[in-house]
Amino acid sequence: MAKSKNNVVTHGLSGKVGDILVFRQLHGETVVAKAPRQKTAEDTPKQKAHKLKFQEAVVYGKSSLADPVTKELYRDRAEADPDKGLSAYTVAVADFLNAPEITEIDISDYNGKSGDMIRIKVTDDFDVKTVTVRIENADGTLVEEGAALEAGITWDYTATKNSTDLSGAKIIVRATDLPDNLTEKTENL
């Protein structure tokens, strides 16, 4: 891909020239690229799934711009770095395509007692909306479940019940972002 600068002939040009070149306007610049080839092979199941996910992202991007509050959130992020040439729509689509990532579950302060703390580090390309913690016994019975509170770079969950038997117990953390992408991670005690 090449950029056309100060060229009187190609300035503002867009479209296909023969079967060789394509001119596009990208962030106010004329970009020249090789013309795309027609695809002859059938899409693989993975490619079909990716196309479907992208179609869903496009629908989400358009619908999120219809809501003034959500549109403002995405527009603020897009305008935070004007050199990238992002729009509220592209930020919304990217947010839909990227689920939050639970990078760490710190259970060093959890001993099965009410008031013990579980700290979770969660990242997302835009914003983490909710983090919930579920504590189960070894047999899968629920000990407690609740929302973690955002505390700077971590989300903190304070246990509300005592658990006498921690052997084989597990802590399940779920995180969601603005488009409700869900990520789940389990930590065994």
HELIX and SHEET records of a PDB file:
HELIX    1   1 PRO A   45  ALA A   66  1                                  22    
HELIX    2   2 PRO A   68  ALA A   80  1                                  13    
HELIX    3   3 PRO A   82  LYS A   84  5                                   3    
HELIX    4   4 ALA A   88  LEU A   97  1                                  10    
SHEET    1   A 4 ALA A   2  SER A   4  0                                        
SHEET    2   A 4 GLU A  29  LYS A  34 -1                                        
SHEET    3   A 4 LEU A  21  LEU A  26 -1                                        
SHEET    4   A 4 GLY A  15  VAL A  17 -1                                        
SHEET    1   B 4 GLU A 101  ASP A 106  0                                        
SHEET    2   B 4 MET A 117  THR A 123 -1                                        
SHEET    3   B 4 THR A 154  THR A 158 -1                                        
SHEET    4   B 4 LEU A 149  ALA A 151 -1                                        
SHEET    1   C 4 LEU A 142  ALA A 147  0                                        
SHEET    2   C 4 VAL A 128  GLU A 136 -1                                        
SHEET    3   C 4 LYS A 170  ASP A 177 -1                                        
SHEET    4   C 4 LEU A 182  ASN A 188 -1                                        
END                                                                             
